[in-house]
Amino acid sequence: MTDSIEDQLKRLIVETLMLEDVTPEEIETDAPLFVEGLGLDSIDALELALAINKQFGVRTKEDDERNREIFSSVKSLAEFVRSEQAAAATSSGDSPPDSPVDSPPSSPPPSESSPA
């Protein structure tokens, strides 16, 4: 069985930020990551954002006002990862396209249908 996104994120936080006094199991899913929680700072958030992009293929926007909310807890990070992955899957062609692409022509081009 594969680890949940929450478990993967907890491990990623500990490993990326080299938290020596915290194990992934000690991080509560709903606990704040900054200030009174794990005590992470803005540099930690940048490092974590890069690691999340590398591992999960999703990225936050620099000027997104939601970043504070997204990085507030492991739970909110996991929700963000899931929603971004779902959006990417939808736009990458996992759903049927609106119109056919590269469909063969219904009749041969004029140069092929009549001899020159």
Protein Blocks (a to p, Z undefined) as FASTA:
>chain_A
ZZdfklmmmmmmmmmnopakbcfklpcfklcfbhjlnopafklmmmmmmmmmmmnopacd
fklmklmmmmmpmklmmmmmmmmmmmmmmmnopaccfbdchiacfbdcfklmpcZZ
